[in-house]
Amino acid sequence: MTAISEKHQNESPLVNPGALGFNMLMRQVGRVGLWLNPVIVYFFLWAPILVLILFSFNQSRSVATFTGFTLDWYNNILNDIVGAEAAFSTEIMLGAVRNSLIVSSISTVISTIIGTLVALALVRMRFPGKRLLDGVLFLPVVIPEITQGISLAIFFKIAFDWWDSLTGQRIFPGFHTIIIAHVSFSISFVAIVVRARLADLNPRLEEAARDLGANHWRTFWRVTFPLIVPGIIAGALLAFTLSLDDFVVTFFTAGVGTTTLPIFVYGLLKLTVTPEINAISTIMLLISTVLISISMALQGRNAIRS
């Protein structure tokens, strides 16, 4: 009995060729699926944008049939030569661009300063409510823009009514409300980027500066600040891009005479879709892509140096 059992143990089990082939086939299907998944996702994300860019060079005014390449629509934007059905005016468009740049610049400066201070407090300090602040920091990133826009509109309405009942002076929405709204969501993005940079920073550098006699203020300006400047710039570029392209929050907080470029384009879309709209959108997309690319390059360089 012992010899027989040892003989059965030494014999290798039979392998089913059909099962082995099926397993290999499923592995290949899984690999192909993993490769196709990001391709399909990015296709659905980028295909509409690529179509928009393509039709901004369409020779025909039709937005349904591509007949050839031309730069006439970009030339029309610069020379204020647009079909009457678009109710287009280069002067009005430039005014909207100016408004967007003003709002984006001011909101970026404010949000960069506050966001950097918030990041420093979360990384370097201990205080009551730190976990709560850490959780609130991510709210503007995860909540839908429509929710944020409506909530800000309600907040301004309540605040202005309270100020009117208190002083008898009525405040109306304008650039100030748009800037406050943009700062409210830009702070989070700046703080997240700067916080990531601070987390990668070697704390021994600051300790060495203090050991050499530098106080906290001098250590910050001589050691910490120069090392996190690329992160601050990256966060500022990200905030500027988000503010420049924002439509939903701006739409709910804008007042009379505070038309930004996204709202201007939306006003054109309510009438008809013309190649000039595609051209304007392409220019905005190009500017946003360049700024985001610079921001990502700065963050990547920081990671390599760290």
URQUI-V945926 format. One line per field, one symbol per residue. psi: psi as a letter, one per 40 degrees, with the letter a starting at -180 (. if undefined). Layout:
psi->???
This chain:
psi->dddddddddehiihhhddddddddddddddddddddddddddddddddddddddeeehdiehedhheiiiedddddddefgiideefihddddddddddddddddddddddddddddddddddeihiheddddddddededdiiddddddddddddddddddddddeehhhiiaddddddddddeddddddddddddddehheddddddddeehadddddddcddddeddddddddddddddddehdddddeeiahefhiddddddddddcihiddddddddddddddddddddddddddddddd.
